[in-house]
């Protein structure tokens, strides 16, 4: 069970030692971080995952670590409001690509080259935001008990078949930003014409809308709907709990990236640096991977069957204007 | 010899003498000072964050960034024809759910307070439980019960009656109205029950003496006398329904029904990046609607003395002997409570013991787990959240009710010019969409000279600001029924304003005060839309904790915590209800 896995991992963390130095860090940084005494992180990473990481960090360094969790846009709202008011509380931000880039453009971050960066492939390291620590991959998850084996979808394109009319659940593409980006990026794996046809055929199948990717996964795990467009990691997470779910194997899947970066007005800079080092380190990345995350650290894969064969294609970043246009377009396509 | 100087004394104009004597007369009354203090507090709480929201609706940049004055937000919000069709949807939704909630509440309140139906004390206690549950959990429970694919009730009907498919579809306007009505019923129940408890039965007894039957008395005496309470409950619930987002997000979206708040979410609060300026412009529209209803409410209840039934004579609320019909009354109340309480709690209990939610099969019972309750028991973060929420609930509700009682007295009982403004001010923050108001509070207090931001005190301020109308409504519908003769008798006997207020009015208003306190405690225990923006990691209450566990897909933990919150709240309510009875004296 997921919660037992998290508990097990936190036990391992506790047994692994107290105040040994973090990978590659200078003693001077750690000493300075301890003097600051605490670090506060705002982010959209799931609480269970972050709780385990924070516990490990506290154990390793003795530094108090606090986490404020919200959706990516709410994290940005709060952090930027405090920033503009001159009262920033966050030392670091953990959030999705689009939000991080918007904050970056407004001067919210400062560059920090963690010594752990060398354990990430060069192509995942952003010059301003650092390593893309994880990919969240969107695909098709289905309930094996709600469909006959012959009815299991074999590809993303299968969702356009009339036999699946009324059986698909997905986030509202006119409202959920990741889904908007996903649809807008489908041309990268299907080609432009095929992706447009797919969207129209999918719309004709009247998918049921929910507010985001997780409720989509929950509706399929509970058997209310047989097929969902959602993060493929939920096939592992709900599968661990006993749900009869699986995901459609595709050679390429589109997903979003996540980063952790230091705030430019961080009240505790050294503690923030120390936390980033720990977060990107082997121990933390392995913990995340065991909880189903597709992390980018070399040689670390989630226990999802077929994970090593998934080719990750990053979603397009959309500007504010692009989002508005795409939302209008999808309203036309899906609600006509 | 010089002429002695003559000192000319300029007589002040008569108008300024008149004005000074008027001001002096005003300030010589203790109640005037209460008006000034209470009015100032309410004006500050209400106008300070509202100013930031209005400002935000009239600029093109987020707060903290220099922006230009613009009406573009209003043009964008209100030039869209879709906004009006969605407002109509919201009206239908609001009227349907508030009307149905008042019907449920009236039936339940009448049975529990005015009849001799068995188990009525139990009904009175459990009718409030749905208010304890986060609305999102109630919505989720009913989706699990009534969804057309594998809803539990639909499945039962299919099995029992051999139907092809279940008869109910929660994903419809009817489903939306029904679930929202269930969520709103406890508030209406508390207000109507408080009014029924406060009534002097002499009018009803006179009618019976003159030959009217029980139902005729109910129809022609009782219900007209509690009309202010019914209207108060309906008004409050209408605005709450129109402003609601949780239920439409869970139920309306799969049905592809849109209401005004889902549009606000889609285009402003949930868009990327969030457009708070546009959300503020939308919020002003909802504010206008809310203020219209406040005005209408005050018009409906303007004939105060005709509703006065609590007099100086001692009394006990009249109980109707239903004879054998009392079992039918209990049955009806039980049925309502099954819908309001039993079914959602059963579903939550099921979710709390399953590793993941699914329709139970024989195999399910082999995979039950108590891990979610273990999480609640063993996690310091959860314990801290409970302590923070208890503090906010007890202190916040008490502070709110003190302010509400004083404000209600001023608006209902005095003739002070400007007293109506207090009621309007109270409703302003509440009329904005919850998240938009929360942002106004964030903007207002992030740079406040007193360092309340990022502490539990900012959350307390937010709760009092946003939920004062609930307290005000609950106590106002009771104070209307208290006749002036009691106050006059106290003053004639030499008691000052505070003594009269404390020793005569507060005891008379006790049912309404306790009703308001109970409403506020249950809301504060699980509030999250305002808290989300304002809490800091060290001061996390239960609302954000529940919300993020829900976001992370941990429904089992959410259900387990929801059940524990319900248990604690029931204990608090039972204690409070003990103090709200007349017959405890």
Contacts between the chains, C-beta under 8 A, distances in Angstrom:
chain1	res1	chain2	res2	distance
A	1	B	355	5.9
A	1	B	369	7.4
A	1	B	371	6.7
A	3	B	371	5.6
A	3	B	375	6.6
A	3	B	554	7.9
A	4	B	371	7.1
A	40	B	537	6.4
A	46	B	551	7.9
A	46	B	552	4.5
A	47	B	548	5.3
A	47	B	549	7.0
A	47	B	552	5.6
A	48	B	552	6.2
A	48	B	554	7.3
A	51	B	381	7.7
A	66	B	536	8.0
A	66	B	537	3.5
A	66	B	538	6.7
A	67	B	537	6.1
A	68	B	535	7.9
A	68	B	536	6.8
A	68	B	537	5.3
A	69	B	548	4.9
A	69	B	551	7.9
A	70	B	532	6.6
A	70	B	548	7.6
A	71	B	551	7.1
A	73	B	270	7.5
A	73	B	272	6.0
A	73	B	273	6.6
A	73	B	274	5.3
A	74	B	274	7.9
A	74	B	532	6.9
A	74	B	533	7.6
A	76	B	273	6.7
A	76	B	274	7.7
A	77	B	274	5.6
A	77	B	276	7.7
A	77	B	439	7.3
A	77	B	533	7.5
A	78	B	442	7.2
A	78	B	533	6.2
A	80	B	62	7.2
A	81	B	62	7.4
A	81	B	63	7.2
A	81	B	64	6.7
A	81	B	439	7.9
A	81	B	442	5.7
A	81	B	443	6.6
A	81	B	446	6.0
A	82	B	446	6.1
A	83	B	64	8.0
A	84	B	62	7.2
A	84	B	63	7.1
A	84	B	64	2.8
A	84	B	65	6.1
A	85	B	64	5.6
A	85	B	446	4.4
A	85	B	447	4.6
A	86	B	447	7.4
A	87	B	446	5.8
A	87	B	447	6.8
A	87	B	453	6.7
A	89	B	454	5.9
A	89	B	536	6.8
A	98	B	272	6.7
A	99	B	272	7.9
A	102	B	273	6.1
A	169	B	254	7.8
A	172	B	253	6.1
A	172	B	266	7.8
A	174	B	266	6.4
A	175	B	265	7.0
A	175	B	266	4.5
A	175	B	270	5.5
A	175	B	271	8.0
A	176	B	270	7.9
A	177	B	271	7.8
A	177	B	272	4.3
A	208	B	171	8.0
A	208	B	254	4.7
A	209	B	253	5.1
A	209	B	254	5.9
A	209	B	256	6.8
A	210	B	253	6.3
A	210	B	254	6.4
A	211	B	249	5.3
A	211	B	250	7.8
A	211	B	253	6.1
A	214	B	551	6.8
A	214	B	552	7.5
A	214	B	553	4.9
A	217	B	553	7.1
A	218	B	357	7.2
A	218	B	553	6.2
A	218	B	555	7.2
A	221	B	356	5.6
A	221	B	357	7.5
A	221	B	358	7.1
A	222	B	144	7.7
A	222	B	150	7.4
A	222	B	356	7.4
A	222	B	357	5.0
A	222	B	358	5.0
A	222	B	359	7.3
A	223	B	149	7.7
A	223	B	150	5.5
A	223	B	358	5.7
A	223	B	359	6.2
A	224	B	147	5.7
A	224	B	149	4.8
A	224	B	150	5.5
A	225	B	149	6.6
A	234	B	553	7.6
A	237	B	553	7.3
A	238	B	356	5.9
A	241	B	355	4.3
A	241	B	356	4.0
A	242	B	355	5.3
A	242	B	356	6.4
A	242	B	367	5.9
A	243	B	356	5.2
A	243	B	358	6.9
A	318	B	272	7.9
A	320	B	272	7.2
A	320	B	273	6.4
A	323	B	271	7.0
A	323	B	272	5.3
A	324	B	271	8.0
A	327	B	266	8.0
A	327	B	271	7.8
A	335	B	256	7.3
